[in-house]
Amino acid sequence: MPKIPLASWVDSLVEWMGDVFSGFFDAISFIIENVVQLFTDLFLLPHPYLFIVILAVIAYLLGRLPLTLFTAIGFLLIDNLGYWSQTMSTLSLVITAALISVILGVPLGIWAAYSKSASRVIIPVLDFMQTMPAFVYLLPAVTFFSLGVVPGVIASVIFAIPPTIRLTRLGIMQVSGELTEAADAFGSTSGQKLFKVQLPLAMPTLMAGINQTIMLSLSMVVIASMIGAQGIGAEVYRAVTQLQIGKGFEAGLAVVILAIVLDRFTQNIFKTKKRGA
């Protein structure tokens, strides 16, 4: 039996998309590059100590004293090790990728929850995206967007968006049918029922999906350093290729601190809102 020329078909499809949608890819590249640069400039604008104070205040409002101490000590350590600018670049990449994932993922999750036909298409695609090796996403990103920050963000979005879609859909579907029926009985429109009943009740599950998306974005941003994405991931990759164990540990520790702070911040956002209510 002759081999199916799947590889050549994929190559032809990618080449065709690169030719036909080159203007579209250039526009996306311009927007993402400027958004990442905006965040980077914003994070590097204040003195590191001032920025640490701002983070500590946010940590206190979200998680009280333990999170405040960890955030302050962790970022002071990052600054002391000399990875401040790299960490801010990584934070910019993660926030950009997470924002794009949320902007695209939440509406897709709502659509999948409302439409069985859409769900039958979206869920298998998400299964495919989550089982495909992460390094494979680097290939089309580089093909369409060359090397640098933009393909790193695109690969991160593709890799990190499934949890937001899945858990948005799950959260809405778990809302009690009696509550939605009550909303219908009071004459609520579809938009009112979604924004005033279903989304507020689904918020804990939705926030869990956003939390996972942020963590996956961070892990993929580190991998994306292989294709020119700057930040702390580039330091980790450089240390690995040059067998610099000490520097690799330092850079890896900066990634761990950033990951823990982002994880605790996103976990506590909804808890704080719930306490305030």
C-alpha positions in Angstrom: 0.0 0.0 0.0 1.6 3.4 -1.0 2.2 5.9 1.7 -0.3 8.7 2.0 1.6 12.0 1.2 0.3 13.7 4.3 3.4 15.7 4.9 3.4 17.2 1.4 -0.3 18.0 1.7 0.4 19.9 4.9 3.4 21.7 3.4 1.3 22.7 0.4 -1.5 24.0 2.6 0.9 26.0 4.7 2.5 27.5 1.6 -0.8 28.4 0.2 -2.0 30.1 3.4 1.3 32.0 3.6 0.7 33.4 0.1 -3.0 34.1 0.4 -3.1 35.5 3.9 0.2 37.3 4.1 -1.4 40.7 4.6 -3.6 39.3 7.4 -0.6 37.7 9.1 1.4 41.0 8.8 -1.4 42.9 10.5 -1.6 40.4 13.3 2.1 40.5 13.7 2.1 44.3 13.9 -0.7 44.3 16.6 0.9 41.6 18.8 4.4 43.1 18.6 3.1 46.5 19.6 0.9 45.1 22.5 3.9 43.1 23.9 6.1 46.2 23.6 3.5 48.3 25.3 3.3 45.9 28.3 7.1 45.7 28.4 7.5 49.4 28.5 4.8 49.7 31.1 6.4 47.2 33.4 9.9 48.6 33.0 8.8 52.2 33.4 8.9 52.3 37.3 12.0 51.5 39.3 12.1 47.7 40.1 11.6 48.5 43.8 8.5 50.7 43.1 7.1 47.9 40.9 7.7 45.4 43.7 5.8 47.6 46.1 2.9 47.8 43.6 2.8 44.0 43.3 3.0 43.7 47.1 0.0 45.9 47.6 -1.9 43.9 45.0 -0.9 40.7 46.7 -2.0 42.0 50.1 -5.4 43.0 48.7 -5.8 39.5 47.1 -4.1 37.2 49.5 -3.1 39.0 52.6 0.3 38.7 54.3 1.7 35.4 53.2 1.2 36.1 49.5 2.5 39.7 50.1 5.8 38.4 51.6 6.3 35.8 49.0 5.7 38.3 46.1 8.0 40.9 47.6 10.8 38.5 48.5 10.5 36.6 45.2 10.7 39.6 43.0 13.5 41.1 45.1 15.4 37.9 44.5 14.8 38.1 40.7 16.1 41.7 40.7 19.2 40.6 42.8 20.0 37.8 40.4 19.9 40.2 37.5 16.9 38.9 35.6 14.5 41.8 36.1 14.2 43.0 32.5 14.0 39.4 31.2 11.3 38.6 33.7 9.3 41.7 32.7 9.6 40.7 29.0 8.3 37.2 29.9 5.5 38.7 31.9 4.5 40.8 28.9 4.5 37.8 26.6 2.4 35.8 29.1 -0.2 38.5 29.7 -0.5 39.2 25.9 -1.0 35.4 25.2 -3.4 35.0 28.1 -5.5 38.1 27.0 -5.8 36.8 23.4 -6.7 33.4 24.7 -9.4 34.8 27.0 -10.8 37.1 24.3 -11.1 34.2 21.9 -11.7 31.4 24.3 -14.6 32.7 26.4 -16.9 33.4 23.4 -16.0 30.0 21.9 -16.8 28.4 25.2 -20.2 30.2 25.4 -20.9 29.2 21.8 -20.1 25.6 22.5 -22.3 25.6 25.6 -25.3 27.0 23.6 -24.9 25.0 20.4 -24.6 21.2 20.3 -23.4 21.4 16.6 -20.6 23.8 17.6 -19.7 21.6 20.5 -19.3 18.6 18.3 -16.8 20.5 16.2 -15.0 22.4 18.9 -14.4 19.6 21.4 -12.5 17.3 19.0 -10.4 20.2 17.8 -9.5 20.9 21.5 -8.6 17.3 22.0 -6.3 17.5 19.0 -4.7 20.7 20.2 -4.1 19.4 23.7 -2.6 16.1 22.6 -0.3 17.6 19.9 3.3 18.0 21.2 4.0 21.6 22.1 7.0 21.9 19.9 4.9 21.2 16.8 3.2 24.6 17.3 6.5 26.3 16.8 6.6 25.2 13.1 3.5 27.0 11.7 4.2 30.0 13.9 7.6 30.4 12.5 6.4 29.8 9.0 3.7 32.5 9.1 5.4 35.0 11.5 9.2 34.4 11.1 11.3 34.5 14.3 10.9 36.6 17.4 8.2 37.6 19.8 5.1 37.2 17.6 5.4 33.5 16.8 6.1 32.8 20.5 2.8 34.5 21.4 0.9 32.8 18.7 2.2 29.3 19.7 1.4 30.1 23.3 -2.2 31.1 22.4 -2.8 27.9 20.4 -1.3 25.8 23.2 -3.0 27.6 26.1 -6.5 28.4 24.9 -8.2 25.0 25.3 -8.7 25.2 29.1 -10.5 28.5 28.8 -12.9 27.2 26.1 -13.5 23.9 27.9 -14.1 25.3 31.4 -16.3 28.2 30.1 -18.5 25.7 28.4 -18.5 23.4 31.4 -19.3 26.3 33.8 -22.3 27.4 31.8 -23.6 23.9 31.3 -23.4 23.3 35.1 -25.7 26.2 35.9 -29.0 24.7 37.3 -31.8 24.4 34.7 -34.2 25.7 37.4 -32.4 29.0 37.6 -32.4 29.5 33.8 -36.1 28.6 33.7 -36.7 31.1 36.4 -34.9 33.8 34.4 -37.0 32.9 31.4 -40.1 33.1 33.5 -39.2 36.6 34.6 -38.9 37.6 30.9 -35.1 37.8 30.7 -33.6 38.1 27.2 -30.8 35.7 26.2 -28.2 38.3 26.9 -29.6 39.1 30.3 -29.8 35.4 31.2 -26.2 34.9 30.1 -24.6 38.0 31.8 -26.7 38.1 34.9 -27.3 34.4 35.7 -25.1 32.0 33.8 -21.8 33.8 33.7 -21.8 34.9 37.3 -22.6 31.4 38.5 -20.0 29.9 36.1 -17.3 32.3 37.2 -15.4 30.0 39.6 -15.1 27.4 36.8 -14.3 30.0 34.2 -11.6 31.5 36.4 -10.1 28.1 36.9 -9.8 27.8 33.1 -8.2 31.3 32.8 -5.7 30.2 35.6 -4.7 27.1 33.6 -4.4 29.2 30.4 -2.0 31.6 32.1 0.1 28.7 33.5 0.2 27.0 30.1 1.1 30.4 28.4 4.1 30.7 30.8 5.3 27.2 30.0 5.0 27.7 26.3 6.7 31.1 26.4 9.7 29.4 27.8 9.6 26.8 25.0 9.1 29.7 22.5 12.6 31.0 23.3 13.8 28.4 20.8 12.4 30.5 18.0 13.6 33.9 19.2 11.1 34.9 21.9 13.0 37.0 24.4 12.7 36.9 28.2 13.6 34.5 30.9 13.0 31.5 28.7 15.9 32.6 26.5 18.2 32.6 29.6 17.0 29.0 30.4 17.5 27.8 26.9 21.0 29.5 26.7 22.0 27.8 30.0 20.8 24.4 28.8 22.7 24.6 25.4 25.9 25.8 27.1 25.6 23.4 30.1 25.6 26.3 32.6 23.9 24.5 35.5 24.1 27.4 37.9 22.7 30.0 35.5 20.0 27.5 34.4 18.9 27.1 38.1 18.8 30.9 38.6 16.7 31.5 35.5 14.5 28.5 36.3 13.9 29.9 39.8 12.8 33.2 38.3 10.3 31.3 36.2 9.0 29.4 39.2 8.6 32.6 41.2 6.7 34.3 38.4 4.5 31.2 37.9 3.6 31.0 41.6 2.7 34.7 41.8 0.6 34.6 38.7 -1.1 31.4 39.9 -2.0 32.8 43.3 -3.1 36.2 41.9 -5.5 34.6 39.5 -6.8 32.1 42.1 -7.5 34.8 44.6 -9.2 37.4 42.3 -12.5 35.6 42.4 -12.2 34.8 46.1 -11.7 38.5 46.8 -14.7 39.5 44.8 -16.8 36.8 46.6 -15.7 38.1 50.0 -16.5 41.7 49.0 -20.0 40.6 47.8 
